Amino acid sequence: MSTQQITPKQRGYLIVNSHPTGCVATVERLWESIPPAEPGGRAPVALVLGSSAGYGLAVLAAGLRRHGIRAVGVAFEAAGTERRTASAGWYRSAALADLAAGSAADLTLVNADAYAEQTRAEVLKLLAERYGRVDYLIYSLASPRRTDPETGEVHHSVIKPLGDAYTSPSLVFEDGEAKVGSVELTSADEAERAATVKVMGGEDWALWCRALAEHDLLAEDFTTVALSYVGSEITAPVYRQGTIGAAKEHLEQTAHRLDAGLLAGRGRAFTVVAGAAVTQASTAIPSIALYTSLLRTVLGRDGWRSTADQAVDLWEQLTGARPLNLDEQGRIRLDGWELDQQVQDRVRALWADPAAALAADPAAPAWFHDRFRELYGWDVPGVDQRAPVETGVPWPNGPQR
């Protein structure tokens, strides 16, 4: 047991500790925001890679609560020690496992590096022995590095523009107060672009699909999706036209290759273009925080679509409850609410003078700040952060390394 009184340790957009009770509360709120469905029929099997945060967590929760999936989730999270808390994703995973158990859902969570061949072998064995063939593979991994399983080389991703250097306004917080700063990024070289594609492109996704096929673990009408993002023209220089965009393009090309090759006649592959969100991955991207705050100013509470809202939408499309909303490139689109032309025109007008926009509506950056802190379990309504809390929470039902 490891009861401690803890306070947040924050450096910019990185918080290096987390609050267990706050993380539980955020997952419970996510769970309750998903409309439950009456159980019935066969429970499909889903494998979710990147299940402890962001869209991966939301898609797993929505599948469990609304569609009664039998699921394996894979995430790589840090355990707590006597000197530090566990990672936020560790506590979120434990909370989701408790909720799933309370609803009689069948969920196993694996704490291991999804890029590693050993992890793949363990998960394949688990599927073969307990779950059987997989109906849905959800690929939602985001990482700063990946070890190539064939060469052993470690590749590191970078967030940089391609071509010209990038200068942009950004959102910074000084003692919790929102201000407009500036970010300057040099352009990536070819080695950095290639490394980012190696980490965040579709190579690992394809390896998982091939491994499932080789072990006869693809269900009839197997479907796999990889979560992606396009975003606004405002942030395109650092996102869609940058190193991350190159990786996303490779992800999309991988979907087409899987459809035409490995999955031809036995399944389908899509990339899913989700809308903006406050996630641990998105806060690492320069200028995204400011853009997201201004988008929230334009949309307000009623116009904003949460990760849970979008996850429910995705499952409705995957299960056939609603037709697939495909664009001309065959991508499933969940981001129409964000990229509506009138919405983008209004965001662009605010972007022209962001300091004035923040002064006119300080509620939006405050909202972003609160959502960012909540990712780590801090400042969650109804949670007393001053009370001692048990930080030594065990990993839930599943293997870990």
C-alpha positions in Angstrom: 0.0 0.0 0.0 1.3 3.4 -0.9 -1.0 6.2 0.4 0.4 9.6 -0.3 -0.7 13.2 -0.4 0.4 14.4 -3.8 0.5 17.6 -5.8 0.9 18.1 -9.6 4.4 18.4 -11.0 4.1 20.3 -14.2 6.5 21.5 -16.9 4.6 23.3 -19.7 2.3 20.8 -21.4 3.9 17.9 -19.5 2.7 16.7 -16.1 5.0 14.1 -14.7 2.7 12.7 -12.1 -1.0 11.8 -12.0 -3.8 11.6 -9.5 -5.4 8.1 -9.2 -8.8 9.2 -8.0 -9.0 12.0 -10.6 -8.1 9.5 -13.4 -10.8 7.2 -12.2 -13.4 10.0 -12.2 -12.5 11.0 -15.8 -13.0 7.4 -17.0 -16.3 7.1 -15.1 -17.5 10.3 -16.7 -16.4 9.0 -20.1 -18.3 5.7 -19.5 -21.5 7.4 -18.3 -21.5 9.7 -21.4 -21.8 6.7 -23.7 -25.4 5.5 -24.2 -25.7 1.9 -23.2 -27.4 -0.6 -25.5 -29.5 -3.7 -24.7 -27.3 -6.8 -24.9 -28.2 -9.3 -27.5 -26.7 -11.4 -30.3 -23.1 -12.4 -30.7 -20.5 -10.3 -28.9 -17.8 -9.3 -31.4 -14.1 -9.6 -30.5 -12.1 -6.4 -30.7 -8.3 -5.8 -30.3 -7.5 -2.2 -29.4 -3.9 -1.1 -29.7 -3.3 2.1 -27.7 -6.2 1.5 -25.3 -5.2 3.8 -22.4 -5.7 7.3 -23.7 -7.4 9.5 -26.2 -9.4 8.0 -29.0 -8.2 4.5 -28.2 -9.6 4.6 -24.7 -12.9 6.2 -26.0 -13.3 3.6 -28.7 -12.7 0.7 -26.3 -15.1 2.1 -23.7 -17.8 2.7 -26.4 -17.4 -0.8 -27.8 -17.7 -2.3 -24.3 -20.6 -0.2 -23.1 -22.7 0.1 -26.2 -21.9 -3.0 -28.2 -20.9 -5.5 -25.6 -17.6 -6.4 -27.4 -15.2 -8.9 -25.9 -11.9 -7.1 -26.0 -8.2 -7.1 -25.6 -6.6 -3.7 -25.0 -2.9 -3.1 -25.3 -1.1 -0.1 -23.8 2.4 0.6 -22.4 2.1 2.4 -19.1 4.4 3.0 -16.1 3.8 1.5 -12.7 4.0 3.5 -9.6 6.9 3.4 -7.2 7.6 4.6 -3.7 8.8 7.9 -5.1 6.3 8.5 -8.0 2.8 7.8 -9.0 1.9 5.5 -11.9 1.2 7.0 -15.2 -2.3 8.4 -15.9 -2.9 5.7 -18.4 -2.2 3.0 -15.8 -4.9 4.4 -13.5 -7.3 4.9 -16.4 -6.8 1.3 -17.5 -7.5 0.0 -14.0 -10.7 2.2 -13.8 -12.0 0.9 -17.2 -11.3 -2.7 -16.2 -13.4 -2.1 -13.0 -16.3 -0.6 -15.0 -16.1 -3.5 -17.6 -16.2 -6.0 -14.8 -19.2 -4.3 -13.3 -21.1 -4.6 -16.6 -20.0 -8.2 -17.1 -18.0 -7.3 -20.1 -15.1 -9.5 -21.1 -12.0 -7.3 -21.1 -8.3 -8.2 -20.8 -5.7 -5.4 -20.7 -2.1 -6.1 -21.7 0.6 -3.7 -20.5 3.4 -4.0 -23.0 5.1 -2.4 -25.9 2.7 -3.0 -28.9 5.6 -2.5 -31.3 7.5 -5.5 -29.9 7.3 -8.9 -31.4 7.2 -10.5 -28.0 4.0 -8.5 -27.2 2.5 -9.6 -30.5 3.2 -13.2 -29.7 1.6 -12.9 -26.2 -1.5 -11.2 -27.6 -1.9 -13.7 -30.4 -1.7 -16.5 -27.8 -4.3 -14.8 -25.6 -6.6 -14.4 -28.5 -6.3 -18.0 -29.6 -6.8 -19.4 -26.2 -9.6 -17.2 -24.9 -11.3 -15.0 -27.5 -11.0 -16.6 -30.9 -11.0 -14.8 -34.2 -10.9 -11.0 -34.2 -13.8 -9.0 -35.7 -12.3 -5.5 -35.2 -8.7 -4.3 -34.9 -8.5 -0.7 -33.7 -5.1 0.9 -34.2 -4.6 4.0 -32.1 -0.9 4.1 -31.2 1.1 7.3 -30.7 4.6 7.2 -29.5 7.9 9.2 -29.8 9.9 6.1 -30.7 9.6 2.6 -32.2 12.1 -0.2 -32.5 12.1 -1.9 -35.9 11.4 -5.6 -35.2 13.5 -6.7 -38.1 16.6 -4.5 -37.8 16.5 -3.6 -34.1 17.0 0.0 -35.0 15.2 2.6 -32.8 13.5 5.3 -34.8 12.5 8.6 -33.2 9.6 10.7 -34.5 9.8 14.5 -34.7 7.2 17.2 -35.0 8.5 19.5 -37.7 7.4 21.2 -41.0 8.6 19.9 -44.3 10.0 22.6 -46.5 10.0 26.0 -45.0 10.6 26.7 -41.3 7.5 27.3 -39.2 6.6 30.3 -37.0 3.2 30.5 -35.3 1.4 31.9 -32.4 0.9 29.4 -29.5 -1.0 29.1 -26.3 1.0 29.3 -23.1 0.0 29.4 -19.5 1.8 31.3 -16.8 0.5 30.5 -13.3 -2.7 29.2 -15.0 -3.3 32.4 -17.0 -3.6 32.0 -20.8 -1.3 34.1 -22.9 -0.2 34.1 -26.6 3.4 33.0 -27.1 5.3 32.0 -30.3 6.7 28.8 -31.6 9.5 28.5 -34.1 10.4 25.2 -35.8 13.2 24.4 -38.3 12.3 22.2 -41.2 12.8 18.5 -41.0 15.5 16.7 -43.1 14.8 13.5 -45.0 16.1 11.3 -42.2 13.7 12.9 -39.7 10.8 12.6 -42.1 11.6 8.9 -42.7 12.0 8.1 -39.0 8.6 9.7 -38.2 7.0 7.6 -40.9 8.6 4.5 -39.4 7.2 5.3 -36.0 3.8 6.8 -36.8 3.0 5.4 -40.2 1.3 2.1 -41.1 4.2 -0.4 -41.0 3.3 -1.7 -37.6 -0.4 -1.7 -38.3 0.2 -4.0 -41.3 2.4 -6.3 -39.2 -0.4 -6.8 -36.7 -2.9 -7.5 -39.5 -0.5 -10.0 -41.1 0.2 -11.7 -37.8 -3.6 -12.2 -37.2 -4.0 -13.6 -40.7 -1.1 -16.0 -40.3 -2.5 -17.3 -37.1 -6.0 -17.8 -38.5 -7.4 -15.1 -36.2 -9.3 -13.0 -38.8 -13.0 -13.3 -38.4 -15.3 -13.4 -41.4 -15.8 -9.8 -42.6 -12.9 -8.6 -40.5 -12.5 -4.8 -40.2 -9.5 -2.8 -39.1 -9.3 0.9 -38.7 -6.4 3.2 -37.8 -7.1 6.5 -36.1 -5.9 9.6 -37.9 -6.4 13.4 -38.1 -6.4 15.9 -40.9 -7.2 19.2 -39.2 -7.5 22.7 -40.3 -5.5 24.6 -43.0 -4.4 26.8 -40.1 -2.3 24.1 -38.5 -1.4 22.3 -41.8 2.2 23.6 -42.0 3.1 21.8 -38.8 0.7 18.9 -39.0 -0.7 17.7 -42.3 2.1 19.2 -44.4 4.8 18.3 -41.9 6.4 15.1 -40.7 3.3 13.9 -38.9 1.3 14.4 -42.1 3.8 12.3 -44.0 3.2 9.5 -41.5 -0.6 9.9 -41.8 -0.3 9.6 -45.6 1.7 6.4 -45.2 -1.1 5.2 -42.8 -3.7 5.9 -45.5 -1.6 4.2 -48.2 -1.3 1.2 -45.9 -5.1 0.9 -45.7 -5.3 0.7 -49.5 -2.5 -1.9 -49.6 -4.2 -4.0 -47.0 -7.5 -3.9 -48.9 -5.9 -4.8 -52.2 -3.6 -7.4 -50.8 -3.7 -9.2 -47.4 -7.4 -8.5 -46.8 -8.7 -8.9 -50.3 -11.8 -11.1 -50.1 -11.5 -11.5 -46.3 -11.8 -8.1 -44.7 -11.5 -4.3 -45.0 -9.2 -1.6 -43.8 -9.9 2.1 -43.3 -8.2 5.1 -41.8 -10.6 7.1 -39.6 -10.3 10.9 -39.6 -11.3 12.0 -36.1 -12.0 15.6 -35.1 -10.0 17.8 -32.8 -9.5 16.7 -29.1 -7.6 17.6 -26.0 -5.3 14.5 -25.7 -1.8 13.8 -24.4 -0.7 13.3 -28.0 -2.3 16.5 -29.3 -0.9 18.8 -26.7 2.6 17.9 -27.9 2.0 19.5 -31.2 2.9 23.2 -31.4 0.0 25.6 -32.1 -2.6 22.9 -31.7 -3.6 24.1 -28.2 -4.3 27.6 -29.4 -6.2 26.4 -32.4 -8.3 24.0 -30.2 -9.1 26.8 -27.8 -10.3 29.1 -30.6 -12.3 26.2 -32.1 -14.0 25.8 -28.8 -14.7 29.5 -28.7 -16.5 29.2 -32.0 -18.4 25.9 -31.3 -19.2 26.4 -27.6 -20.2 23.5 -25.4 -23.1 22.3 -27.6 -21.2 22.2 -30.8 -18.1 20.4 -29.5 -17.9 16.7 -30.1 -16.1 14.7 -27.5 -13.9 11.7 -28.0 -16.8 9.6 -26.7 -19.3 11.2 -29.1 -17.0 10.4 -32.0 -16.3 6.9 -30.7 -20.0 6.1 -30.6 -20.3 7.5 -34.1 -17.5 5.3 -35.3 -19.0 2.1 -33.9 -22.4 2.9 -35.4 -20.7 3.0 -38.8 -18.5 -0.1 -38.2 -21.4 -2.2 -37.1 -23.7 -1.1 -39.9 -26.2 0.7 -37.7 -25.4 3.7 -40.0 -23.8 3.9 -43.4 -20.1 4.5 -43.7 -19.3 8.2 -44.1 -16.5 7.9 -46.6 -14.6 10.7 -48.4 -13.2 10.5 -51.9 -10.1 8.8 -50.5 -12.0 6.1 -48.8 -11.4 7.4 -45.3 -14.1 7.3 -42.6 -14.8 10.9 -41.6 -15.8 11.9 -38.0 -14.7 15.5 -38.3 -17.4 17.3 -40.3 -18.3 19.3 -37.2 -14.8 20.7 -37.0 -14.1 21.4 -40.7 -17.5 23.0 -41.5 -16.6 26.0 -43.7 -18.4 28.5 -41.6 -16.7 27.2 -38.4 -13.3 27.4 -40.0 -13.9 30.9 -41.3 -14.7 32.0 -37.8 -11.7 30.3 -36.3 -9.5 31.9 -39.0 -10.8 35.3 -38.1 -9.9 34.7 -34.4 -6.5 33.3 -35.4 -5.6 36.7 -37.1 -5.5 38.3 -33.7 -5.3 35.5 -31.1 -4.5 37.8 -28.1 -7.7 39.8 -28.7 -9.6 36.5 -29.1 -8.3 35.2 -25.7 -9.1 38.5 -24.0 -12.6 38.5 -25.5 -13.4 35.0 -24.4 -11.1 33.7 -21.6 -13.4 30.8 -21.0 -12.2 28.8 -24.0 -8.5 28.7 -23.0 -9.5 28.1 -19.4 -11.6 25.1 -20.7 -8.5 23.8 -22.6 -6.3 24.2 -19.5 -8.8 22.3 -17.4 -9.2 19.5 -19.9 -5.4 19.2 -20.2 -5.0 18.9 -16.5 -7.8 16.4 -16.3 -5.8 14.1 -18.6 -3.6 13.4 -15.7 -6.4 13.4 -13.1 -5.8 16.9 -11.7 -8.5 19.5 -11.1 -11.3 17.0 -11.7 -14.6 18.2 -10.3 -15.7 16.4 -7.2 -12.2 15.1 -6.4 -10.4 16.3 -3.2 -6.8 16.6 -4.3 -5.7 17.5 -0.8 -6.7 14.1 0.7 -4.2 11.3 0.9 -4.7 8.8 -1.9 -3.6 5.2 -2.6 -1.1 5.4 -5.5 -0.1 1.7 -5.6 -2.9 0.5 -7.8 -2.3 -2.9 -9.3 -2.5 -3.5 -13.1 -5.9 -5.1 -13.9 -6.5 -8.5 -15.3 -3.8 -9.2 -17.9 -0.1 -9.6 -18.5 2.4 -6.8 -18.2 6.0 -6.1 -18.7 
